[in-house]
Amino acid sequence: MPSKKLTHKFVEGLKPPKKSIEYYDEKETGLILRLSKTGSKTFAYRYRFAGKNRRFTIGRFPAVGLADARAKVMKLKVKVNDGMDPQAEKEKRRYKPNELTFRELADIFSKQHLPTLAERTQAEYQRHIDVELIDNHNWGEIPVSEFTSQHVREVLNQKGQIEGKFTMANRIRSTASKIFDFGLTNVGIKLERNPVENTPVFDRGENVRDRVYNEEEIKELWKYWETKPEPIQSYYKILLLTGQRKTETMLMEWSEISWNKACKRIRIGEDGKPKQEAFLADIWTIPGERAKNNEETDVPLSDMVKEILEKLKPITGDSKYVFESPRIKGQPLNSVKSTDEKIQKETDISDFRIHDLRRTVATKLEESLVDQIVIQKIMNHKIEGVTGRHYQWYNYNDRKLEALNRWSWRVRSIISGEKAETKIHKLG
């Protein structure tokens, strides 16, 4: 193994090697930096105890800095000199009978609770567990019974106060709280209370963003999108025209589109009684396992959306995905972050965020006097309480189609610069 006086700049600049390599620190003897093929950088302390070579993992860079790793090694050396084996102590805690570690509790939580959530939520929770709590803060081998609010405060302080990521800090806090609540309720962990209680929630992270694009901005965005290659430009356009969530739209499949699907609507007959009536509509059905609220929803396709899909069909029609990645054949787009950043730099909309498109659609529909229930159905928001149960049986496809067509007509008039002569009447 090569020896080197490690510096922060050197560690930060290391690139993934063809095979794992370890560097000995020449300044603090015993400190090792392990660089894996995936590029992860892990500090460890190598020492001898009772005639045997031992290794104690300290943590991953950059969550654990070089100075912190050196300070930890100095403390561990004191333990070894006092006749204690740090790794043996860790293993003893890990395998203590009837004493769950956080990693073990998190594994139970992941297997029993996460499958009840939407796939995207599952992935977010798992990342919080694996990266934020276990990798970055070494929670994995801590016995659950030893957790205090101070453990949680350290995580929140690092993510919120030091890194300035207040919203992420709040979400990690929420994940940790759910894990401990699950353990108290379903596993019977030895804690008097949830250690997340009485820890701060960052108000700065939960400010409600209310950005809505005006007509000039919509026109500018549309013009900019048309300079982008397919399927990028069509992806953004359909987000604006349907108001659907970015990830659910990104994973849209051609098989989810039903042309001339038989739907039902309610009409009031001459006798004043409601009657069911059949009609045909082109529908995109988002499956429940991909929806944020786990509920399948129909998105009626407006005329403009159908025009876009028809133009896109020769480009991605042979793929499973409507928005097939231009880089990886057979896979969907997985990020448009670089395009979002270019929009911020190359247009007058320097505060552009993709989620604001969804808020813009909801707001413009409300301005057009579309009923709130119809808007909620279009957005696939869960309608709680008695109202939700009352409307559960009716999917509102007829009124959703009328509302989305109305919105597409307005978008067409905005981008063409011509005023649409339509009479607005209340939908709902």
GITA-V597991 format. One record per residue. N is the residue number from 1. NEAR is the number of other ideal C-beta (glycine too) atoms within 12 Angstrom. Layout:
BEGIN
n->(N & N)
near->(NEAR & NEAR)
END
This chain:
BEGIN
n->(1 & 2 & 3 & 4 & 5 & 6 & 7 & 8 & 9 & 10 & 11 & 12 & 13 & 14 & 15 & 16 & 17 & 18 & 19 & 20 & 21 & 22 & 23 & 24 & 25 & 26 & 27 & 28 & 29 & 30 & 31 & 32 & 33 & 34 & 35 & 36 & 37 & 38 & 39 & 40 & 41 & 42 & 43 & 44 & 45 & 46 & 47 & 48 & 49 & 50 & 51 & 52 & 53 & 54 & 55 & 56 & 57 & 58 & 59 & 60 & 61 & 62 & 63 & 64 & 65 & 66 & 67 & 68 & 69 & 70 & 71 & 72 & 73 & 74 & 75 & 76 & 77 & 78 & 79 & 80 & 81 & 82 & 83 & 84 & 85 & 86 & 87 & 88 & 89 & 90 & 91 & 92 & 93 & 94 & 95 & 96 & 97 & 98 & 99 & 100 & 101 & 102 & 103 & 104 & 105 & 106 & 107 & 108 & 109 & 110 & 111 & 112 & 113 & 114 & 115 & 116 & 117 & 118 & 119 & 120 & 121 & 122 & 123 & 124 & 125 & 126 & 127 & 128 & 129 & 130 & 131 & 132 & 133 & 134 & 135 & 136 & 137 & 138 & 139 & 140 & 141 & 142 & 143 & 144 & 145 & 146 & 147 & 148 & 149 & 150 & 151 & 152 & 153 & 154 & 155 & 156 & 157 & 158 & 159 & 160 & 161 & 162 & 163 & 164 & 165 & 166 & 167 & 168 & 169 & 170 & 171 & 172 & 173 & 174 & 175 & 176 & 177 & 178 & 179 & 180 & 181 & 182 & 183 & 184 & 185 & 186 & 187 & 188 & 189 & 190 & 191 & 192 & 193 & 194 & 195 & 196 & 197 & 198 & 199 & 200 & 201 & 202 & 203 & 204 & 205 & 206 & 207 & 208 & 209 & 210 & 211 & 212 & 213 & 214 & 215 & 216 & 217 & 218 & 219 & 220 & 221 & 222 & 223 & 224 & 225 & 226 & 227 & 228 & 229 & 230 & 231 & 232 & 233 & 234 & 235 & 236 & 237 & 238 & 239 & 240 & 241 & 242 & 243 & 244 & 245 & 246 & 247 & 248 & 249 & 250 & 251 & 252 & 253 & 254 & 255 & 256 & 257 & 258 & 259 & 260 & 261 & 262 & 263 & 264 & 265 & 266 & 267 & 268 & 269 & 270 & 271 & 272 & 273 & 274 & 275 & 276 & 277 & 278 & 279 & 280 & 281 & 282 & 283 & 284 & 285 & 286 & 287 & 288 & 289 & 290 & 291 & 292 & 293 & 294 & 295 & 296 & 297 & 298 & 299 & 300 & 301 & 302 & 303 & 304 & 305 & 306 & 307 & 308 & 309 & 310 & 311 & 312 & 313 & 314 & 315 & 316 & 317 & 318 & 319 & 320 & 321 & 322 & 323 & 324 & 325 & 326 & 327 & 328 & 329 & 330 & 331 & 332 & 333 & 334 & 335 & 336 & 337 & 338 & 339 & 340 & 341 & 342 & 343 & 344 & 345 & 346 & 347 & 348 & 349 & 350 & 351 & 352 & 353 & 354 & 355 & 356 & 357 & 358 & 359 & 360 & 361 & 362 & 363 & 364 & 365 & 366 & 367 & 368 & 369 & 370 & 371 & 372 & 373 & 374 & 375 & 376 & 377 & 378 & 379 & 380 & 381 & 382 & 383 & 384 & 385 & 386 & 387 & 388 & 389 & 390 & 391 & 392 & 393 & 394 & 395 & 396 & 397 & 398 & 399 & 400 & 401 & 402 & 403 & 404 & 405 & 406 & 407 & 408 & 409 & 410 & 411 & 412 & 413 & 414 & 415 & 416 & 417 & 418 & 419 & 420 & 421 & 422 & 423 & 424 & 425 & 426 & 427 & 428)
near->(17 & 17 & 17 & 22 & 20 & 33 & 19 & 20 & 10 & 21 & 32 & 17 & 13 & 28 & 15 & 14 & 18 & 11 & 11 & 20 & 22 & 25 & 31 & 24 & 32 & 19 & 21 & 30 & 20 & 33 & 41 & 35 & 45 & 33 & 32 & 20 & 14 & 15 & 20 & 25 & 37 & 33 & 40 & 33 & 40 & 31 & 29 & 17 & 25 & 13 & 8 & 12 & 16 & 26 & 27 & 34 & 31 & 38 & 31 & 31 & 32 & 23 & 29 & 31 & 25 & 32 & 22 & 25 & 37 & 30 & 20 & 27 & 36 & 22 & 21 & 34 & 24 & 16 & 23 & 25 & 16 & 13 & 12 & 21 & 25 & 32 & 28 & 21 & 21 & 26 & 17 & 17 & 24 & 21 & 16 & 20 & 9 & 14 & 21 & 34 & 31 & 38 & 25 & 29 & 39 & 36 & 23 & 24 & 37 & 27 & 18 & 18 & 26 & 27 & 16 & 17 & 24 & 27 & 22 & 23 & 26 & 24 & 19 & 24 & 32 & 26 & 22 & 35 & 36 & 24 & 24 & 36 & 41 & 33 & 26 & 31 & 32 & 28 & 36 & 29 & 31 & 30 & 29 & 37 & 24 & 20 & 36 & 22 & 24 & 17 & 28 & 37 & 24 & 29 & 42 & 38 & 24 & 27 & 33 & 29 & 18 & 17 & 21 & 15 & 22 & 25 & 23 & 27 & 34 & 28 & 28 & 41 & 39 & 28 & 40 & 41 & 31 & 30 & 44 & 38 & 23 & 32 & 34 & 26 & 17 & 17 & 26 & 15 & 31 & 19 & 29 & 14 & 18 & 27 & 33 & 33 & 21 & 16 & 29 & 23 & 22 & 25 & 13 & 16 & 25 & 18 & 12 & 10 & 16 & 14 & 21 & 24 & 33 & 18 & 22 & 16 & 26 & 36 & 26 & 23 & 38 & 34 & 24 & 27 & 36 & 19 & 18 & 25 & 21 & 29 & 37 & 34 & 29 & 37 & 43 & 38 & 35 & 43 & 43 & 41 & 45 & 46 & 42 & 40 & 31 & 32 & 29 & 39 & 38 & 32 & 31 & 39 & 24 & 25 & 16 & 29 & 29 & 21 & 19 & 14 & 23 & 17 & 26 & 21 & 24 & 21 & 16 & 12 & 11 & 7 & 8 & 8 & 10 & 13 & 14 & 17 & 16 & 16 & 21 & 19 & 34 & 29 & 31 & 41 & 30 & 32 & 22 & 19 & 20 & 31 & 30 & 26 & 25 & 22 & 25 & 20 & 34 & 36 & 43 & 42 & 36 & 35 & 22 & 30 & 38 & 29 & 20 & 36 & 34 & 19 & 21 & 30 & 21 & 12 & 23 & 31 & 20 & 14 & 26 & 19 & 30 & 36 & 38 & 31 & 25 & 24 & 15 & 13 & 13 & 13 & 18 & 30 & 35 & 19 & 20 & 32 & 17 & 16 & 29 & 30 & 17 & 21 & 33 & 20 & 15 & 20 & 25 & 18 & 31 & 16 & 19 & 30 & 25 & 34 & 26 & 30 & 39 & 35 & 25 & 36 & 37 & 32 & 23 & 33 & 40 & 28 & 20 & 31 & 20 & 35 & 22 & 23 & 27 & 35 & 33 & 29 & 38 & 44 & 37 & 35 & 25 & 21 & 24 & 13 & 10 & 9 & 16 & 18 & 12 & 12 & 24 & 17 & 11 & 24 & 29 & 36 & 34 & 29 & 33 & 40 & 36 & 30 & 43 & 46 & 32 & 37 & 42 & 35 & 27 & 33 & 39 & 28 & 21 & 29 & 27 & 17 & 14 & 14 & 12 & 21 & 9 & 18 & 10 & 19 & 13 & 19 & 27 & 23)
END
